[in-house]
């Protein structure tokens, strides 16, 4: 294909704002959905290792396969890419990242195009992925399953997730599976009040390491949360060990690793917080990190945690009705994603607030 003859090519500066892989993933999702070709330059320009990494290349290959796309610049380290999609297809697909790259981020690239393309009526697609399931700088499988998929269901979008094995950095080798069902219309999201905290639960897990590490992670997180008092919200002192259910897991993995995941269920919202272990990082630090992330969220009174905010806006931009939500923090990821979405289709948004208080995000 001669890309120079493509009449309308969306030009994207991959170094804009946050300048990470999120721009590429959003571009791939919406390019496949709207069948709009794009050219992106300066991919991950200011990162320690600029350009496409194996994880990004898997996102690209997967999007290429599902949309019968023509591609140029598809190699490790490439900072310039051209992508021109064809017609979307459904079916069963398997992708191996080949490293500990995030399976969650690859999956999140594919879901919007599959969900909204509706190429074969109600026919589902099944995506199997091999790579990292609990790795830095990406949502863990548990976050994807318990928080992200839960909010998609509120919008009327159904995805079913399962995990066969866990993948930690640096070995990877985790395996997940997703069943994705198409929809014609989605519901708006209106959640500005979190309501009372109802339940705290989650997992503390290890792979090929002593279970005592998971116990130390859990105990430190419980101590941090149970001893905290945050005005003006109700003291968390009542959330003693007996009120927080953290299950200990000894997981199957080809490598080694540890993680902790905390799910906070409130009257009107659910939020997730996680931390990962690594060599020479004490288990107590892992537990403390997750607890502090939760407490920072709880203090603001906001409904959505900052990770979900940037993940959900693409879907809300596809809804004809107005959505509004509060989030505990406005991240560069969120602002970058709002900008990238607007390159492919017209929608309106506003972000209002100040640090330390809930931020209000309105879509359409």
C-alpha positions as CSV (number, residue, x, y, z in Angstrom):
1,X,0.0,0.0,0.0
2,X,1.2,3.5,-0.8
3,X,0.6,5.5,2.4
4,X,1.3,8.7,0.6
5,X,-1.9,8.3,-1.4
6,X,-4.1,7.9,1.7
7,X,-6.4,10.9,1.5
8,X,-6.9,11.5,5.2
9,X,-4.1,10.5,7.6
10,X,-4.3,11.5,11.2
11,X,-0.9,12.9,12.3
12,X,0.0,12.3,16.0
13,X,3.0,13.5,18.0
14,X,3.8,10.6,20.3
15,X,5.8,12.8,22.6
16,X,2.7,15.0,23.6
17,X,2.1,15.4,27.4
18,X,2.7,12.1,29.1
19,X,4.3,10.8,25.9
20,X,4.1,7.1,26.6
21,X,2.5,4.0,25.1
22,X,-1.0,5.1,26.0
23,X,-1.1,7.4,22.9
24,X,-0.3,4.5,20.6
25,X,-2.8,2.1,22.3
26,X,-5.6,4.6,22.1
27,X,-4.7,5.4,18.5
28,X,-4.8,1.7,17.6
29,X,-8.1,1.2,19.3
30,X,-9.9,4.1,17.6
31,X,-8.2,3.6,14.3
32,X,-9.5,0.1,14.1
33,X,-13.0,1.2,15.2
34,X,-13.4,4.1,12.9
35,X,-11.2,2.8,10.1
36,X,-9.1,6.0,10.2
37,X,-5.4,5.6,9.3
38,X,-2.8,7.4,11.3
39,X,0.9,8.3,11.4
40,X,2.6,8.6,14.7
41,X,6.1,10.0,15.3
42,X,8.3,10.4,18.3
43,X,6.9,7.3,19.9
44,X,8.0,7.2,23.6
45,X,10.6,9.8,22.6
46,X,11.8,10.7,26.1
47,X,11.8,7.2,27.6
48,X,15.0,5.4,28.7
49,X,14.4,3.1,25.7
50,X,12.5,5.1,23.1
51,X,10.3,3.6,20.5
52,X,8.3,0.4,20.3
53,X,9.0,-2.3,22.9
54,X,7.8,-5.9,22.6
55,X,4.5,-5.1,24.5
56,X,3.7,-2.2,22.1
57,X,4.6,-4.4,19.1
58,X,2.2,-7.1,20.3
59,X,-0.5,-4.4,20.6
60,X,0.3,-3.4,17.0
61,X,0.4,-6.9,15.7
62,X,-2.9,-7.8,17.4
63,X,-4.7,-4.7,16.1
64,X,-3.2,-5.4,12.6
65,X,-4.6,-8.9,12.6
66,X,-8.0,-8.0,13.9
67,X,-8.5,-5.2,11.4
68,X,-6.5,-6.5,8.4
69,X,-4.4,-3.4,8.6
70,X,-1.5,-2.2,6.4
71,X,1.5,-1.2,8.6
72,X,4.9,0.4,8.2
73,X,7.5,1.0,10.9
74,X,6.6,-2.1,12.9
75,X,9.8,-3.2,14.6
76,X,11.4,-3.0,18.0
77,X,12.8,0.5,18.7
78,X,10.8,2.2,15.9
79,X,9.7,5.8,16.8
80,X,7.6,6.3,13.6
81,X,4.7,4.2,12.6
82,X,1.9,4.2,9.9
83,X,-1.2,2.2,10.4
84,X,-4.1,1.9,8.0
85,X,-6.9,-0.5,9.1
86,X,-9.3,-2.5,7.1
87,X,-12.5,-4.3,8.2
88,X,-12.6,-5.7,11.7
89,X,-13.1,-9.4,12.2
90,X,-14.2,-11.6,15.2
91,X,-13.0,-15.0,16.3
92,X,-10.4,-16.6,18.6
93,X,-7.0,-15.1,18.7
94,X,-3.7,-15.9,20.6
95,X,-0.8,-13.5,21.1
96,X,2.5,-14.1,22.9
97,X,4.3,-10.9,24.0
98,X,7.5,-12.9,24.4
99,X,8.5,-10.9,27.5
100,X,7.0,-9.8,30.7
101,X,5.2,-7.0,28.8
102,X,1.7,-6.3,30.1
103,X,-1.1,-8.6,28.9
104,X,-3.6,-6.1,30.4
105,X,-2.5,-3.2,28.2
106,X,-2.6,-5.3,25.1
107,X,-6.1,-6.5,26.0
108,X,-7.2,-2.9,26.7
109,X,-6.0,-1.9,23.2
110,X,-8.3,-4.5,21.6
111,X,-11.5,-4.3,23.6
112,X,-12.9,-1.0,22.3
113,X,-12.6,-2.0,18.6
114,X,-14.1,-5.4,19.3
115,X,-16.9,-4.1,21.5
116,X,-18.1,-1.3,19.3
117,X,-17.4,-2.7,15.8
118,X,-20.2,-5.2,16.2
119,X,-19.1,-6.8,12.9
120,X,-21.0,-10.1,13.4
121,X,-24.0,-9.3,15.5
122,X,-23.7,-10.9,18.9
123,X,-20.7,-13.1,18.1
124,X,-18.1,-12.9,20.8
125,X,-14.3,-12.8,20.3
126,X,-11.9,-14.7,22.5
127,X,-8.4,-13.3,23.1
128,X,-5.7,-15.4,24.8
129,X,-2.5,-13.6,25.8
130,X,0.8,-14.7,27.2
131,X,3.2,-12.3,29.0
132,X,3.1,-10.3,32.2
133,X,0.0,-10.3,34.4
134,X,1.4,-8.5,37.5
135,X,4.1,-6.1,36.2
136,X,5.1,-2.5,36.8
137,X,3.3,0.5,35.2
138,X,0.2,-1.4,34.2
139,X,-3.1,-2.7,35.7
140,X,-2.7,-6.1,37.2
141,X,-5.0,-9.0,36.2
142,X,-6.9,-8.6,39.4
143,X,-7.5,-4.9,38.8
144,X,-8.7,-5.6,35.3
145,X,-11.1,-8.4,36.4
146,X,-12.5,-6.8,39.6
147,X,-12.5,-3.1,38.8
148,X,-12.2,-2.4,35.1
149,X,-14.6,-5.2,33.9
150,X,-17.0,-4.3,36.7
151,X,-17.3,-0.7,35.5
152,X,-17.7,-1.8,31.9
153,X,-20.6,-4.0,33.0
154,X,-22.2,-0.8,34.5
155,X,-22.0,0.7,30.9
156,X,-23.6,-2.5,29.4
157,X,-20.3,-4.0,28.2
158,X,-19.6,-7.6,29.0
159,X,-16.1,-9.1,29.1
160,X,-15.3,-12.4,31.0
161,X,-11.7,-12.8,32.2
162,X,-9.8,-15.8,33.5
163,X,-6.2,-16.4,34.4
164,X,-4.3,-19.7,33.9
165,X,-0.9,-18.7,35.2
166,X,0.7,-15.6,36.6
167,X,3.5,-13.6,34.9
168,X,5.9,-11.4,36.9
169,X,8.9,-9.3,35.8
170,X,11.3,-10.3,34.3
171,X,10.3,-13.8,33.2
172,X,6.6,-13.2,32.3
173,X,4.9,-16.4,31.0
174,X,1.5,-15.6,32.5
175,X,-1.6,-16.6,30.6
176,X,-5.0,-14.9,30.6
177,X,-8.1,-15.3,28.5
178,X,-10.8,-12.8,27.7
179,X,-14.3,-13.3,26.1
180,X,-15.5,-10.0,24.6
181,X,-19.1,-9.4,23.6
182,X,-20.1,-6.6,21.1
183,X,-22.7,-4.0,22.1
184,X,-24.7,-1.5,20.0
185,X,-25.3,1.2,22.7
186,X,-23.8,1.9,26.1
187,X,-25.1,3.6,29.2
188,X,-23.6,6.8,30.6
189,X,-21.8,6.8,33.9
190,X,-23.0,9.1,36.7
191,X,-21.1,8.7,39.9
192,X,-20.0,11.7,41.8
193,X,-20.6,10.4,45.4
194,X,-18.8,7.4,46.6
195,X,-21.0,6.8,49.6
196,X,-20.1,4.8,52.7
197,X,-17.2,2.3,52.6
198,X,-18.8,-1.1,52.8
199,X,-16.1,-3.7,52.3
200,X,-12.3,-4.0,52.0
201,X,-11.0,-7.2,50.5
202,X,-8.3,-8.5,48.2
203,X,-5.3,-10.8,47.7
204,X,-1.7,-11.0,48.8
205,X,0.1,-13.5,46.7
206,X,3.5,-15.1,46.0
207,X,4.8,-17.2,43.2
208,X,7.6,-19.7,43.9
209,X,8.4,-17.9,47.1
210,X,7.6,-18.5,50.8
211,X,3.9,-17.8,51.7
212,X,5.2,-15.9,54.8
213,X,6.1,-13.0,52.4
214,X,2.5,-12.7,51.4
215,X,1.6,-12.8,55.1
216,X,4.0,-9.9,55.9
217,X,2.6,-7.9,53.0
218,X,-0.9,-8.4,54.2
219,X,-0.2,-7.6,57.9
220,X,1.6,-4.4,57.1
221,X,-1.2,-3.2,54.9
222,X,-3.8,-4.0,57.5
223,X,-1.8,-2.2,60.2
224,X,-1.4,0.9,58.1
225,X,-5.1,1.0,57.2
226,X,-6.4,0.1,60.7
227,X,-4.3,2.8,62.4
228,X,-5.3,5.6,60.1
229,X,-7.8,8.4,60.9
230,X,-8.6,10.7,58.1
231,X,-11.0,13.7,58.8
232,X,-13.6,14.6,57.7
233,X,-14.4,11.1,56.7
234,X,-15.2,8.4,59.3
235,X,-12.2,7.0,61.1
236,X,-10.8,3.8,59.6
237,X,-9.9,2.5,63.1
238,X,-13.1,0.4,63.0
239,X,-11.6,-1.5,60.0
240,X,-9.7,-3.9,62.2
241,X,-8.1,-7.1,60.9
242,X,-11.4,-8.9,61.2
243,X,-13.1,-6.4,58.9
244,X,-10.6,-6.6,56.0
245,X,-10.5,-9.9,54.1
246,X,-7.2,-10.4,52.4
247,X,-6.8,-13.9,50.9
248,X,-3.3,-15.4,50.8
249,X,-2.4,-16.9,47.4
250,X,0.4,-19.2,46.3
251,X,0.1,-18.8,42.6
252,X,1.4,-20.8,39.6
253,X,4.1,-19.0,37.6
254,X,7.2,-19.9,35.6
255,X,9.2,-17.2,37.4
256,X,9.0,-15.6,40.9
257,X,7.1,-12.7,42.2
258,X,4.8,-11.2,44.8
259,X,1.9,-8.8,44.7
260,X,-0.9,-7.4,46.8
261,X,-4.3,-6.1,45.7
262,X,-6.9,-4.3,47.7
263,X,-10.5,-3.7,46.6
264,X,-12.5,-1.0,48.2
265,X,-16.3,-1.4,47.8
266,X,-18.4,1.6,48.6
267,X,-22.1,2.3,48.1
268,X,-21.8,3.7,44.6
269,X,-18.3,2.8,43.5
270,X,-15.5,0.2,43.6
271,X,-11.8,1.1,43.5
272,X,-8.5,-0.9,43.4
273,X,-5.0,-0.5,44.7
274,X,-2.0,-2.7,44.2
275,X,1.8,-3.0,44.8
276,X,4.4,-5.4,43.5
277,X,7.4,-7.0,45.1
278,X,10.8,-7.1,43.6
279,X,14.3,-8.1,44.5
280,X,15.6,-6.4,47.7
281,X,12.2,-4.8,48.3
282,X,10.9,-5.7,51.7
283,X,7.5,-7.3,51.9
284,X,6.5,-4.6,54.4
285,X,7.1,-1.9,51.8
286,X,4.8,-3.7,49.3
287,X,2.0,-3.7,51.9
288,X,2.6,-0.1,52.9
289,X,2.5,1.1,49.3
290,X,-0.9,-0.4,48.6
291,X,-2.3,1.0,51.9
292,X,-1.0,4.5,51.2
293,X,-2.5,4.5,47.7
294,X,-5.9,3.5,49.2
295,X,-5.7,6.1,51.9
296,X,-4.8,8.9,49.5
297,X,-8.0,7.9,47.5
298,X,-10.2,7.6,50.6
299,X,-9.1,11.0,51.9
300,X,-10.6,12.9,48.9
301,X,-14.0,11.3,49.0
302,X,-13.9,10.8,45.3
303,X,-15.7,7.9,43.5
304,X,-13.2,6.6,41.0
305,X,-9.5,5.8,41.6
306,X,-7.1,7.6,39.3
307,X,-6.3,4.5,37.3
308,X,-9.9,3.8,36.3
309,X,-10.5,7.4,35.3
310,X,-8.1,7.3,32.4
311,X,-9.2,3.8,31.4
312,X,-12.9,4.5,31.2
313,X,-13.0,7.8,29.3
314,X,-12.6,6.2,25.9
315,X,-15.8,4.2,26.4
316,X,-17.7,7.2,27.8
317,X,-16.7,9.2,24.8
318,X,-18.7,6.7,22.7
319,X,-21.9,7.3,24.6
320,X,-24.5,9.8,23.3
321,X,-25.5,10.8,26.8
322,X,-23.5,12.9,29.2
323,X,-21.4,11.1,31.8
324,X,-19.9,12.7,35.0
325,X,-17.7,11.2,37.7
326,X,-15.3,12.3,40.4
327,X,-11.8,11.0,40.7
328,X,-9.2,11.3,43.5
329,X,-6.4,12.5,41.2
330,X,-6.0,13.9,37.7
331,X,-3.1,12.1,36.0
332,X,-1.1,12.9,32.9
333,X,-2.4,9.5,31.6
334,X,-5.9,10.8,31.9
335,X,-5.2,14.2,30.2
336,X,-3.2,12.5,27.4
337,X,-5.9,10.0,26.8
338,X,-8.6,12.7,26.6
339,X,-6.5,14.5,24.0
340,X,-5.8,11.3,22.0
341,X,-9.5,10.3,21.8
342,X,-10.3,13.7,20.3
343,X,-8.0,13.1,17.4
344,X,-10.3,10.3,16.1
345,X,-13.8,11.5,16.9
346,X,-15.6,14.6,18.1
347,X,-16.7,14.7,21.7
348,X,-16.6,17.2,24.6
349,X,-15.1,17.0,28.0
350,X,-14.2,19.1,31.0
351,X,-12.0,18.6,34.0
352,X,-12.6,20.7,37.2
353,X,-11.1,20.5,40.7
354,X,-8.1,21.2,42.9
355,X,-5.5,19.0,44.5
356,X,-6.6,17.1,47.7
357,X,-10.3,17.2,46.7
358,X,-12.4,15.2,44.2
359,X,-11.9,16.2,40.6
360,X,-15.0,16.3,38.4
361,X,-14.8,14.9,34.9
362,X,-17.6,15.5,32.4
363,X,-17.8,13.7,29.1
364,X,-20.2,14.7,26.3
